């Protein structure tokens, strides 16, 4: 079976990533990649008062090795499905760093 890769889009100053978040998990981790390229991320945070969104930005910053200020949720603030913008990191580098953290 072929290994699935994240669906990334190039942007003027970085890349965009489709994410599906599962809150209230045991720990923060990248759980895999869906058949459409969406990255599945499990977060320990609850989806209350933006807590899970904040943890998502923090977690992606750690995984991708970029400051939190370089990551922005541009769509899906109240949904499990989100579009995340990463400034200053090209799609190839983003993909490589994500794939090394898939559990």
N, C-alpha and C positions, 0 to 999 in steps of 0.2 A: 504494500500500500504506500502511495506517495505521501510524503510529509506535507502537511498543509502549511501554508505561509500566510502571514497577516496581510490583509488588504490595506495597502498604504497608497496615499495619493500625494503627489508632489504639490508643493505650494510655492509661492514666491520666495518665502524665507524659511521654508522647512517642510514639514509633512503633516498629513492628517491621518488619523487612525480611527476606525470603527471599533467600538468597544461594547461588550455586553457585561454588565456588572451584576454580580450576585452578592448582596449585602448579608451581614450577619453570618459569615462563614467562620470557620475555626481560626483562620489566619489569612493574611494577605498573600495572594499568589496569582500567577498567570496559570490558569487551568487548561489552556489549550486554544486551538483555533478552530472556529466553526467552518463548515463547508464553503460558506460564502466569503471567508477571509476575516470575519469579525473575531477579534481577540476576546476570549472569555477571561474575565478577571474576578476573583473572589476576594472580598474585603471583609475584615472582621467588624468594621463599623456598621452602625445601624443607619438606615436612610431617614434620619430625623434632623431637621434644621440644617441641611446641607453637609452633615458630618461625613457621609459616605463620599460625596463629591470632593470634599477637602482631602480625605484619605486617598482617593483615587489619584488626585494631582500629586500628592506627596509620594505615593508608591511609584507612580510612573517616573517621577523625577529621580528616585533612587535607582530604579531599573535601567533607565536610559542614561543616567549620569549627567543630567542637566538640572539647572535650578528650577524650582517650582514656578518661578515667574516666566519660564519658557513654555509652560504647559497651560492650555486653556480649554475648558469644555465649551465648545461652540454651539452644540445642539444636544438636546435631551437632558436638560438639568433635572427634570423630575421623572425621567424614564430610566429603565434599566439599559436601554440602548442609547449610546452616546457617540458623538463625534468629537474627537479630541485633536486639537492643533498643537504641534510641537514646533516651536520656533528655533531655528538654528541647527536643525538636525535633518539631514537628507533622508529620503525614504529607505535607501539601502542600509545606511548605518542604523536607522531605527529598527528595521527588520532584523538585522543581525543581533542587536542587543536584546530584542524581545525573544528571539528564538533561543538564546542562551539561558533564559529564565523560565522556560516552559517546564512545568512539573508534571 
